[in-house]
Amino acid sequence: MKIIENQKMYNTETASCLGTYCNGGQGFCYYAETLYSKQNGKYFLLCEGGANTSLAQPCGPNEWTGGVQI
């Protein structure tokens, strides 16, 4: 997954995965954090969550979907 944020590229395919936390939830309550190390030695945290988490994104009137954030 490639994400550009604040004019910086984050690529989970080329970065090294150092560890993952997952709350064990499924569907709407799913939440996971994965720590990555880039080739230049910098770190980034990829957070993914379902529609009932703080990462939810609106997708219509009174409708929500999961989201991803660096």
Summary of the structure (lengths in Angstrom):
residues: 70
radius of gyration: 13.4
end to end distance: 11.4
largest distance: 42.1
contacts: 171
relative contact order: 0.22
helix: 4%
strand: 56%
